[in-house]
Amino acid sequence: MQNFLLKFVVSGVNGQPIAGARLRLHNVNYSEKGGDFHRVADNTWGEATVTWNTAPAADAAILAALGAVDPNTWYEVDVTSLITGDGAYSLRVTSTSSNGADYASKEGTPGFAPQLVVYLGALPTLTPTPTRTLTPTPTPTPSQSGLRSPNANAAAAGGDGDGFQTNPGNAHSNDGLFAEDPNSGSGAGTSCTGSDKDKHLFYNYSFTLPGGATVRGIEVRLDARVNNTSSSPKMCVQLSWDGGASWTAAKSTATLTTSEATYTLGGATDTWGRAWSSAEFSNANFRVRVINVASSAVRDFSLDWVAVNVRYQP
């Protein structure tokens, strides 16, 4: 409960000095916030008729507050400053927690209804509110696959149809040997998904993600170069989770240089626009599609390594 009203009628004080007043509440479920207790000046409201819209306003000042509360436990709140003698008194209890405390009411189990105890004369020692020691929930350590290399590849449809036609297996390892795509493509389009662009698939990364792991991010590393920087040459990458039937949106490198450089697409918290399951990284499902793009069909693209790192929470 995050907001509720209480009203008590005090009698029998007859002008005697009040030593103290305690509100006793029996909590029935755990909450990290037992509530803030505010005075309500208007005591004309009735239990049977009050609604959220007609509930009287409470003072902004907080008379008392309870922190974390445990189930099946009595709690005492010091409301001495509220009680001045015989008469009616109202309180409004509020909580900022989405899991507010639930206190027993008079409609519940007999003997557990809220109680207002007014002391005349000597004040007994306040019953200490139990202190709940919270044990922090361990945060699982994020894991990653590390950069994994493909063990298989195949040219895909598009452009002149042969992808990295020369030594495509050289892109399986970071060793300075290149898969080559000379005179790439069959047109001058600059779209990553254009039908005139050469495309090549890399797969069988042999990931071993634990079942049920939450994928946090995917990084694709390309070690690549081009023979000439004119015509804005770049490489685009798409990922598939179902053996190449479906693909993510493409990500592209900056303009390639004539010297080998490393280009990282995606990142530690980038899931390429979708939620992944562990099974989608199996050799049967996971694919990387590399697309060579330039506004010319005479660029020579070279790829030394296409590696993938998956970050996940076990």
C-alpha positions in Angstrom: 0.0 0.0 0.0 1.4 3.4 -1.0 -1.2 5.8 0.5 -3.8 5.3 3.3 -5.7 7.1 6.0 -6.1 6.4 9.7 -8.4 8.0 12.2 -8.7 7.5 16.0 -10.9 9.1 18.6 -9.1 9.7 21.9 -11.2 9.9 25.2 -10.5 9.8 28.9 -7.6 12.2 29.0 -9.7 14.8 30.7 -7.0 17.5 30.6 -4.3 15.4 32.1 -0.7 15.8 30.8 0.1 13.5 28.0 3.5 11.7 28.5 3.5 10.2 25.0 1.5 8.5 22.2 2.5 5.5 20.1 0.8 4.2 17.0 1.2 0.4 16.8 0.9 -1.3 13.4 1.2 -4.9 12.4 2.9 -5.4 9.0 2.1 -8.4 6.9 4.5 -8.2 4.0 8.1 -6.9 3.3 8.7 -3.4 2.0 11.9 -1.4 1.8 9.8 1.6 2.9 7.3 1.4 5.8 5.9 4.9 5.1 6.0 8.5 6.0 3.3 9.6 8.6 1.6 13.0 8.1 -1.0 14.8 10.2 -4.4 15.4 8.6 -6.2 18.4 10.1 -9.6 17.6 8.6 -11.3 14.8 10.6 -14.7 15.0 9.0 -14.0 12.2 6.5 -15.7 8.8 6.9 -14.3 5.4 6.3 -17.3 4.3 4.3 -17.5 7.3 2.1 -14.0 8.6 1.5 -12.5 8.2 -1.9 -9.2 9.1 -3.5 -10.7 12.2 -4.9 -12.4 13.3 -1.6 -9.6 12.3 0.8 -8.5 15.2 2.9 -5.1 16.7 2.3 -2.2 16.0 4.7 0.4 18.3 6.1 3.6 18.4 4.1 5.6 17.9 7.3 6.5 14.3 8.3 5.6 13.4 11.9 7.5 10.1 11.7 8.8 7.5 9.3 9.5 3.8 9.0 12.3 2.4 6.9 12.3 -1.3 5.7 9.7 -3.4 7.4 9.4 -7.2 7.7 6.3 -9.3 7.5 4.4 -10.5 10.7 6.0 -7.9 12.8 4.6 -5.1 15.0 6.0 -1.6 14.6 5.6 1.4 16.9 5.6 5.0 15.6 6.0 7.9 18.0 3.1 10.3 17.4 3.3 12.2 20.7 3.4 15.6 18.9 0.0 14.8 17.3 -2.1 14.0 20.4 -3.0 17.0 22.6 -6.0 15.7 24.5 -9.4 14.2 23.9 -10.7 14.3 20.3 -10.4 12.9 16.8 -7.0 12.6 15.1 -6.2 11.6 11.5 -3.0 10.5 9.8 -2.1 9.9 6.2 0.6 7.4 5.5 2.5 7.6 2.2 5.3 5.6 0.5 7.4 6.2 -2.5 8.0 2.4 -2.9 6.2 0.5 -5.6 6.1 -2.3 -3.1 4.5 -0.4 -0.2 4.0 -2.0 3.2 0.6 -3.7 4.0 -0.6 -3.2 7.6 -3.4 -5.2 9.2 -6.7 -3.4 9.5 -9.7 -3.8 11.8 -11.3 -5.9 9.1 -8.5 -8.4 9.3 -7.4 -11.0 11.9 -8.7 -10.0 15.3 -6.0 -8.6 17.6 -3.9 -7.1 14.8 -5.8 -3.9 14.0 -3.9 -0.6 14.3 -3.7 0.7 17.9 -3.1 4.2 19.3 -1.7 4.0 22.8 -1.8 7.3 24.8 0.4 7.4 28.0 -0.5 9.6 31.0 2.2 10.0 33.5 5.4 8.0 33.1 6.3 7.0 29.6 7.4 3.4 29.0 10.6 2.7 27.0 9.8 2.7 23.3 10.0 -0.8 21.8 12.9 -0.7 19.4 12.0 -1.0 15.8 13.7 -4.1 14.4 16.6 -3.3 12.2 16.5 -5.3 9.0 19.9 -6.2 7.6 19.7 -6.3 3.9 22.1 -8.7 2.1 23.1 -7.2 -1.2 22.1 -9.3 -4.2 25.3 -10.3 -6.0 25.5 -8.8 -9.5 26.4 -11.4 -12.0 29.7 -10.7 -13.7 29.3 -9.9 -17.4 31.0 -12.4 -19.7 32.2 -12.3 -23.3 33.1 -14.9 -25.9 36.2 -13.1 -26.9 36.9 -12.4 -30.6 35.9 -15.6 -32.5 37.0 -16.4 -36.0 34.8 -18.0 -38.7 35.6 -21.5 -40.0 33.5 -21.3 -43.2 32.5 -18.8 -45.8 30.5 -18.5 -49.1 29.9 -15.8 -51.7 26.4 -14.5 -51.6 24.1 -13.2 -54.4 24.8 -9.6 -55.4 27.2 -7.6 -57.6 29.2 -9.9 -59.8 28.2 -12.8 -57.6 31.6 -13.9 -56.4 32.1 -12.0 -53.2 35.7 -12.2 -52.0 36.7 -14.3 -55.0 40.4 -14.7 -54.2 41.4 -16.7 -51.1 38.3 -15.9 -49.0 39.5 -18.3 -46.3 42.3 -15.8 -45.5 39.7 -13.7 -43.6 39.4 -16.5 -41.1 42.5 -15.4 -39.1 44.4 -12.3 -38.2 47.6 -13.0 -40.0 48.2 -10.3 -42.6 46.9 -12.5 -45.5 44.0 -11.1 -47.3 40.7 -12.3 -48.9 40.5 -10.2 -52.1 37.6 -8.7 -54.0 39.0 -7.0 -57.1 36.8 -4.7 -59.2 34.1 -5.2 -56.7 30.4 -5.0 -57.7 28.6 -4.4 -60.9 27.4 -0.8 -60.4 28.1 2.5 -58.8 25.3 2.4 -56.1 26.2 3.3 -52.5 23.5 1.4 -50.6 24.7 -1.4 -48.3 21.9 -3.6 -49.5 22.1 -2.7 -53.2 21.9 -5.6 -55.6 24.9 -4.3 -57.4 27.2 -4.8 -54.4 29.4 -7.9 -53.8 28.5 -9.8 -50.6 30.2 -12.6 -48.7 29.0 -14.8 -45.8 31.1 -15.9 -42.9 29.9 -18.4 -40.4 30.7 -21.4 -38.1 32.1 -19.2 -35.3 31.5 -22.0 -32.8 30.2 -19.9 -29.9 29.5 -21.6 -26.6 27.1 -19.3 -24.9 25.3 -20.8 -21.9 21.6 -21.5 -22.3 19.5 -18.7 -21.1 22.2 -16.1 -21.3 21.2 -12.5 -21.9 23.1 -11.0 -24.8 24.2 -7.5 -24.0 26.2 -6.6 -27.1 27.8 -7.8 -30.3 31.0 -6.5 -31.8 32.2 -7.3 -35.3 35.8 -6.5 -36.1 37.0 -6.0 -39.7 40.7 -5.7 -40.5 40.6 -4.4 -44.0 42.0 -2.1 -46.7 41.3 -0.8 -50.2 43.5 0.0 -53.2 42.2 3.6 -53.6 40.2 5.9 -51.3 38.3 7.6 -54.1 34.6 6.7 -54.6 34.1 6.5 -50.8 34.9 2.8 -50.3 33.5 1.1 -47.2 32.4 -2.2 -45.9 28.9 -2.9 -44.5 28.0 -5.7 -42.1 24.7 -7.5 -41.4 24.0 -10.3 -39.0 21.6 -13.2 -39.3 20.1 -15.4 -36.5 18.4 -17.9 -38.7 20.9 -19.2 -41.2 20.6 -16.2 -43.5 16.8 -16.1 -44.0 16.6 -12.8 -42.0 19.1 -10.0 -41.4 19.7 -7.1 -39.1 20.0 -3.5 -40.4 23.4 -2.9 -41.9 26.2 -1.1 -40.1 29.1 0.5 -42.1 32.7 1.4 -41.5 34.2 4.7 -42.2 35.9 5.2 -45.5 38.6 2.5 -45.9 42.2 3.4 -46.1 44.9 2.0 -48.4 46.8 0.6 -45.3 45.3 -2.2 -43.2 43.2 -0.8 -40.4 40.8 -2.2 -37.8 37.1 -1.2 -37.9 34.7 -2.2 -35.1 31.0 -2.3 -35.7 28.5 -2.7 -32.9 29.7 -2.6 -29.3 29.4 -3.8 -25.7 25.8 -2.7 -25.4 24.7 -2.8 -29.0 22.5 -5.8 -29.9 22.0 -4.7 -33.5 18.3 -3.8 -33.0 17.0 -7.1 -31.6 17.0 -9.5 -28.6 19.1 -12.6 -29.1 18.9 -16.0 -27.7 21.9 -18.3 -27.1 20.6 -20.8 -29.7 20.8 -18.1 -32.4 24.6 -18.1 -32.1 24.8 -21.8 -33.1 26.8 -22.7 -36.3 23.5 -23.5 -38.0 22.0 -20.1 -37.3 24.6 -17.3 -37.0 25.9 -15.6 -40.1 27.9 -12.4 -40.8 27.4 -10.8 -44.2 30.1 -8.5 -45.4 29.2 -6.1 -48.3 31.8 -4.1 -50.2 30.4 -0.6 -51.2 31.8 2.1 -53.4 30.5 4.5 -56.0 32.7 2.7 -58.5 33.0 -0.9 -59.8 36.8 -0.8 -60.0 37.7 -0.8 -56.3 39.7 -3.6 -54.9 38.7 -4.6 -51.4 41.0 -6.7 -49.1 39.8 -8.4 -45.8 42.4 -9.8 -43.4 40.0 -10.8 -40.6 36.3 -10.8 -39.7 35.9 -11.6 -36.0 33.0 -11.4 -33.7 32.8 -10.9 -29.9 29.5 -11.5 -28.0 29.0 -9.9 -24.6 26.4 -11.6 -22.4 25.1 -12.0 -18.8 25.1 -15.7 -17.8 
